[in-house]
Amino acid sequence: MVPSQPTSRPCRLCERARPLTFHHLIPRSLHSNKWFKKRFERTEMERGIDICRDCHSAIHRFACEKELGREWNTVERLLEHQEIGKFVAWIRGRHSTGRIRTRR
């Protein structure tokens, strides 16, 4: 995982100005899996988005890595996920300062 970067653009999901982290759309732990190697080129598996820590935590809270790689591997698909989409809609209305604490 790439460490937090200074904010130069907003989070790709919630659009808040926050420090960003890199989220692999197909988790790195799946890059050597045969199922993924058959269906995706290496460049496709390296794709990712810069998102805030709140959205990054929510993604991994609501979907396991295999689900993320197989079903939720684009920004559009992530926003269609019931819980992730609901979280993003909720957090968009929150202030940009301070991290949001959510229960696991």
N, C-alpha and C positions, 0 to 999 in steps of 0.2 A: 504494500500500500504506500502511496506517495504521501508524505506528511502534509499538513495544512500549508496552504500557500497564501500569501497576502491577497486580499480581495482586490481584483482588478476588473472583475465582471461579476454579475449576480449568479447565484445558484441556478443550474439548468432546470431544476424542478420547482422550487418555491419562489424563485426570482428575488430572494432577499440578498442584500449585500453583506456577506459573511465570509470568513476565511473558508477556503474550498479544499476538498480532498478529491482524489481521483477514484472513481468507481468503475471497475471493469464491468461492462455489460454482460460478458460471459466470465464468471469468476475464474481466476488463475488456477485454482485447484482442479478445474475441469479441462484445462488445455491439453493434458496428455490422455484424456479419456477417448477411447476409440469412437464412441458415438458422436462426440463433438468433432473429432478429427475428420470423420467422413462427411460431415455436413457443413463445416466452416473452414475457410482458408485461415492461415495463421494471422493475416492482417485483420480479418473479421473478428478473431478472438481477442485481439489486442485493443479493439475499440473500447472507448470509455467516455465518461462525462465527468466534468468538474461540478461537484455538488457540496453543499454545506454538511457539516457533521450531523446535524439534526436529521436531515433527509437520508443521509448515508446509514445512520443507525436504524431509522425506520424501515428502510429497504430490507436490511438483514434481519430485522425483528419479525417482519411479516412474511418472508419467503425464504425457503432453504436454497442453498447454492444450486442444486440441480434444477429446481423450478426457475430460478433466475436465469440460468443459462438456456433452458429449453423454451420457456414461455414468456419471460419478462425481460427480453434482451434488447429492447429499444426504449427510448424516452417515452414514446407514445404508449407502448405496452405497459410500462411501469405506471403511468398515470391512469391506465384503465384498470389496474389491480384495485380491487375494492378497498382494502385497508390502506394501501399506499396512497391512492388517489384521495381518500378521505383525509389522511394525515396532511398531505400537501395542501389541500384546500384550507384546512384548519390553520396550519402554520403560516400561510401567506398573510393572514391577518394579524400576526404577532409582530412585535417590535424586532428590529434587527439586532439589538444588543443583547448579549447574554445567551447562554445555551439553554434550550428548553429541556427540562427533565421529564422523561416519560417512564412509565413502568414497563418492565419486561413481562 
